[in-house]
């Protein structure tokens, strides 16, 4: 598995997940720490993260980490068949 963070200019941070590793909240927080350090070198402190609704992204552990680091998160809308499916 490949985890990638990008902006309008391209890839900001990328990591391969080791084979057999489960992407849980704790593992994802470690990736977010490395992302934060990588972005700090490139940008100012003003940036946001957009997450989908994957369990690792919405775990309490990750939410607490993001709050403690003052990281702004743009919420992802809930899945809706009305938005993703239409008849032809």
C-alpha positions as CSV (number, residue, x, y, z in Angstrom):
1,X,0.0,0.0,0.0
2,X,1.1,3.5,-0.7
3,X,0.1,6.6,1.3
4,X,0.5,9.9,-0.5
5,X,-0.2,13.6,0.5
6,X,-0.3,16.2,-2.2
7,X,-1.2,19.7,-3.0
8,X,-1.9,21.7,-6.2
9,X,1.8,21.6,-7.0
10,X,2.4,17.9,-6.6
11,X,3.4,15.3,-4.0
12,X,4.2,16.7,-0.5
13,X,4.9,13.4,1.3
14,X,4.7,9.7,0.4
15,X,5.3,6.5,2.2
16,X,5.0,2.8,1.5
17,X,3.2,0.7,4.1
18,X,5.3,-2.3,5.0
19,X,3.8,-5.7,3.9
20,X,1.5,-7.1,6.6
21,X,1.2,-3.7,8.4
22,X,-2.3,-2.7,9.4
23,X,-3.0,1.0,8.9
24,X,-4.6,1.9,12.3
25,X,-4.8,5.1,14.2
26,X,-1.4,4.7,15.9
27,X,0.4,3.9,12.7
28,X,-1.3,6.7,10.8
29,X,-0.3,9.2,13.5
30,X,3.3,8.3,13.0
31,X,2.9,9.1,9.3
32,X,1.2,12.4,10.2
33,X,4.1,13.3,12.4
34,X,6.5,12.8,9.5
35,X,4.2,14.6,7.1
36,X,4.1,17.6,9.5
37,X,7.9,17.8,9.7
38,X,8.2,17.5,5.9
39,X,5.6,20.3,5.4
40,X,7.1,22.5,8.0
41,X,10.3,22.6,5.9
42,X,8.4,23.6,2.8
43,X,5.5,25.7,4.0
44,X,4.4,28.1,6.7
45,X,2.3,26.9,9.6
46,X,-0.9,27.6,7.7
47,X,-2.1,24.4,6.0
48,X,-5.0,22.0,6.2
49,X,-5.5,18.3,5.8
50,X,-8.4,16.7,3.9
51,X,-9.2,13.2,5.0
52,X,-11.7,10.7,3.7
53,X,-13.8,8.7,6.2
54,X,-11.4,5.7,6.5
55,X,-11.3,4.2,10.1
56,X,-7.6,5.2,10.6
57,X,-8.5,8.8,9.7
58,X,-11.5,9.1,12.0
59,X,-10.1,7.2,15.0
60,X,-10.2,9.0,18.3
61,X,-6.4,8.6,18.5
62,X,-5.9,10.5,15.2
63,X,-8.5,13.2,16.1
64,X,-6.7,13.8,19.4
65,X,-3.3,14.0,17.7
66,X,-4.6,16.4,15.1
67,X,-6.1,18.6,17.8
68,X,-2.9,18.6,19.8
69,X,-0.9,19.7,16.8
70,X,-3.5,22.4,15.8
71,X,-3.8,20.8,12.4
72,X,-7.0,21.9,10.6
73,X,-9.0,19.1,8.9
74,X,-11.5,19.6,6.1
75,X,-14.2,17.0,6.8
76,X,-15.1,14.6,4.0
77,X,-18.8,14.4,3.2
78,X,-20.5,11.1,4.1
79,X,-20.9,8.6,1.3
80,X,-24.2,9.1,-0.6
81,X,-25.6,7.1,-3.4
82,X,-27.2,10.2,-4.7
83,X,-23.8,11.8,-5.2
84,X,-22.1,8.8,-6.7
85,X,-24.7,7.1,-8.8
86,X,-27.2,8.3,-11.4
87,X,-29.3,6.5,-14.0
88,X,-28.7,7.0,-17.7
